[in-house]
Amino acid sequence: MAPMTRMFSPGGIPTDDVAAYYRRRAEGEVGLIVTEGTTIERPAARNDANIPYFYGDAMPAWKKVVDEVHAAGGLIAPQIWHVGSARGASPDWQPLGKVDAPSGLVMPDKAKYEPMTDEDIADTIAGFEASARHAREVGFDAVEIHAAHGYLIDQFFWDGLNRREDQWGGQTLAERSKLGIEIIKAVRRGIGEDIPLIIRLSQWKQQDYSVQMATTPDEMSDWLLPMAEAGVDVFHCSQRRFWEPEFEGSDLNFAGWAKKLTGKPTITVGSVGLNGEFLASLSKGAGADRADLNELLRRLEREEFDLVGVGRALLSDPNWVKKVKEGRSDDMVDFDRSHMMQLT
């Protein structure tokens, strides 16, 4: 199950309904559940008060989520997150009234905030390490770092938002990856050596869907290999459409290239099991597409990638996996945008 922001945790603490929501997916035979994004202890790490956090008073509630999923025979990983300046992050309800951004930009050449200081960056790294430690303490099976979709870590990767001239910036994608590498090392310290560490990456940004930071396999290799060396076990490669090739001259998608270049297991994700991709589904809904699944299985069987992240299809139908396995496509619940407003 791919991570999907739900905003059903009042005051940042998951409710019993949230625990039951995840348990239903485990009962539906999902192999690994990655939770919605859950944030570190850092001012403005969230952009909504109903997004769960991953420290302090929230941890007993997360322990209940873990216990419910394990009782149903499932495995679960938290996605640890900091939104940065994305999606209108607002300081209005934050105690310190500060929004983090590498260069204070919310869009290329659109400054709104002050750049992060070295102290801000050190505190952010420490926040990721602390949340990783909490994940181990309450029994999660793996941990995922959210470094995609134009949020804080990804903002450092992207030259559109990272214009820094110190050690946290640089002309190349590899140079701008320093914060990501330091966070990976910190999370690895927090969880130890025996818990798998996943990182979610994307080329596209919510600020600009057309961005491609690594334009060649060599650039991608220079980006990903240091992450593997720093402690990443699995690359979770987000595309808007999983079937699209990443580079000319090959039909490999992002996850396929990540596996080829690093030798690490990869997860593919992007409009799996839907008739339409993300933006279209928000306006008109999208249901299961058997042809789409046949293409997915073809790629999986040739070992282009190792795992498949399913998002909106599972949001609408907790038994989606069972129905796919049993060939019950007619029984699938079609995704509709109204399902985003409830915990099915």
N, C-alpha and C positions, 0 to 999 in steps of 0.2 A: 504494500500500500504506500503510495507516494504521499509525502507531507502536503497537507492542504490547510491553510489558515481557516479556522472555524469561528473564533471569537464567541465562544460559549463558556468562558471562564471568568465570571464576574470578579473584579478586583485582582485578576491574574491567577486565581486558584481554580484548578479543574474541579468540576462538580461530579457527583455520582453519575449523572447522565453522560458526562464525558467518558468516565470509566466504562460504562455500559456500551457506549458507542464503539469504543475500541474492542471490547470483548466480542461484540457481534461479528466483527471482521475476523477475529481469531476463530470463532465458531464456524465461520464461513470458509475456513481452510486457507486463508491468506498466509503465505509462508513467513513473511517478515513485515511487520507494521512499522513504518516510520511516522512518528507523531507530527502533528502540526508544528510549525515553528514556535519555539519556546525560548524566552530571552534571558540573557545573562543579567547580572546585577550591575547595571550601568544606566545612569540617567538617559532617557530618550532611546533606550534600546527597543522599546515598543512604540507603535504609533496608534494604539487603541488600548483602552483600559481593560478590555475583555480578552485580550491576547494573554495566554498563560505565561508566567515566568518560571524560571527553573532555579530557584534558591529559596531559602528561608521558609516561610509559612506554606509555600506551595508543595514542598517535598513530601509531606505525609499524603497529600492528595495524589501525587505522582506515584507514590508507593502503592496506593490502591489500584491505580491504572495498571501498573506492572503485575500486581497479584491477580487481577481479573483476567488479563491476557494470558498469563501463565496457567491459570486454572482451566482455561479453554484450550490449552495446548499450543498457544502461539508464542512467537518471539517478537520483541519490540525494542525499538531504538528511539531516543528522543532526537529531534532536530534542534540543535542549539544555534541561536540566531541573534543578530543585532541589525536593526533596519537601517541604521545610518540616516541619511537625509532623504531616503526614498519614500514615495507616496505620501508626501506632505507630513512627514514626521513632525509632530507638534510638541513644543515644550510646555504647553498651557497647563497640563496637569502633572508635569514632572517637578519634583521638589527642587531641582537645581536649575531648571529652565535652560538646558543646554542640548543642542542637537549635534551629533558627531558626524563629521564629513572630512575626507582627506584634505580637500582644499577649500571647503566651504561652499562647494557648488551643488546645485540640485539638478542642473542640466549643463551640458557643455556651454561654458561662457556665461552661465547664469548663477552668480554668487548670491547666497542668502545668509550664510552662517560664517563663523570664524573657523579657520582650519584647526584640526586637532593638534594639540600640543604633544610633546613626547610623554608628558605625564598622563594625558588622556589615553594615549596609545598603550602605555604600560598598564594602566588600569583596565583597559578593555581586554588585553591579553590575559591578565589575572582573572578577570571575570569568566572568560571561557574555561580556564583551567579549573576554577572553583565549580562551575556547573558540571564539567566533566567528572569531577570527583563525586559530586552528588549523584550523578547517574550510576556510577559504580556502587555507591553506598545503598541505593534503593533497589538494585538488582536488574537494571536494564541489560539487555543482551548485546547491544552495540550502541554506538553513538555516531550521529551524523552532524557535521558542521555545514551550516548554510552559507555557501560562498558563491551564490548565483543570483541572477535576476535583478542585478542592480542594487543590491543591499550592501551593507558596509564593506565587507571583505571584497566583494566584487567591485565596489567603487574604487578601491585601491588598485585592483587589476587594470581598470579601464583608463586609458589616457584621456578620455573625455572628461572625467571627473577628478583624476589624480594629476595635478600639475605641480606637485611638490618637487623641490630641488634638494631635499635632504635624503637621508638613507631610506626613507619610506616611499620615494618616488623613483623616477628614472625614465629613460627614453624607450626601454624595451619592456615587453610584458614580463619577462623573467625578473627584471629589476623591480618592477612594481609589485611583484608577488611576495616581497619580504614580509609584510604583515601576515599574509596567509600562511607562510611557512612558520612564522613564530607562533601563530595560533595553533597550527597543527602540532607543533612540538609541545605546546602547553597542554593541549587536550590529551595528547599521548601520556604526558606525565600524570594527568589527572585520572585517567582510566587504567593505567598500567599497560603491560605488554600483551595481556591475554584477551582483551576485549577488542573486537574489530572496530576500526575507525573508518567511517565513510565520509567523503566530502562531496557535496553537491555543487556542480559547476554548470555554467551556461555561457555560450557566446553572446546570445541576445540579452538585451536589458529591457526592463519595463519602460525605461526612459526612451529607448530606441530599439525596436525589434530587428533592425537591419544590421546591428553591430556584429562584426566578426573580429574578435581580438587576435586570435591566432589564424593567420591567413594561409599558412603552409604547414605541412606536417612537422617541419623542423622547428617552427615557432611553437607549435603545440608540444612537441617533445621538450623544449627548453622550459616550458611552463609546467608540465605535469611531472617530469622525472624528479625534480627537487621535492615535490610534495610526497611522492612515493618514498623517497629517501628519508624524509622527515617523519614518516609514520603512517601515511595513508594506506589502508588495506584495500579499499574499494572506491572506485570513481563512479559517482552517480551523475550521469551526463544528460542534462535537460535540453531537449529540443522542443520547438513548438509542434513539429511533426516528425516522429521517429524514423519515417521511411525516407527522409531527404538525405542525400549524400552530403558529407561535410566538406570535401574538397573535390575539385574537378579531376577526372581520370580514374575515379574509384566510386563504387556504390556504398562503401562503408559509411555508416553514420558516425556521429560524435562518439558514442560508446564503443563502436568498432575500432575507431582510430585510437582511442585512449587505451584499449586493451592491447592493440598491436604495438603501440609505442612504449608502454610501461610494463607489459606482462602481467598486470594486475587484473583481478576480476572487475567487471563493469556492470552498471545498471543502465538500461535504456529507458527513457520516459518521454512521452510527448504525444498526446491524443490517442493513446492506446484504447482500442475497442470502441471508438466513437466514429460517428458519421462525419463529424466536423471537428476542426481544431478549436482552440480555446476561445478566441474572440467570437467566432460564429456561434459557439455553443451558448455563450452568455445571452445572445439575442433570440435564438430560436430553439435551443436544446439540441441534444445529439444523442443518438442511441448506439447500440452495439452494431458493429460492422463486421460480418464474417470474413469478407475478403481482406479487410485490414488485419484480422487475426491470422489468416493464412500467411500473409506476408511476414508478420511478426514471427510465427513459428518457423518459417523457412529460414529466417536470419538466426533464430535461436538455435536451430538444429545444426547449422553450419558453424556455430560457436563464435559468431560475430560479437556477442556479449553473453553474459552469464545470468543476469536477472532482469526482470521486467517490472518497472514501476507503473502501477495502475492508479489513476487519480479519480477523475470525476465519475467514471463508471462504477467504482467502488463506493464513492460517496452516496450514490443513489441506491445501490443494491449491495448490501453486505454479503449476499450469497453469490455474487458475480463469478467468483472463481469456481465454486461448485458447479454452477450452471454451464460454464465454459467446458469444464472437464466432462460433464455429462451430455454435452451437445444440446443443451436446452436454451437455445438462443431465443426462442419464442417467449420464454418465461422471464427474460431479462427485463429489468425496470429501466426504461430509457432515462438518460440524464435530462434534467430540466433545471433551469437556473433557480427555480423556487426551492429546490432541494438544498441549495446553499444556505438557506435561511432556517434550516432545521437539522437536528441530529437524528437521522434516520437509523 
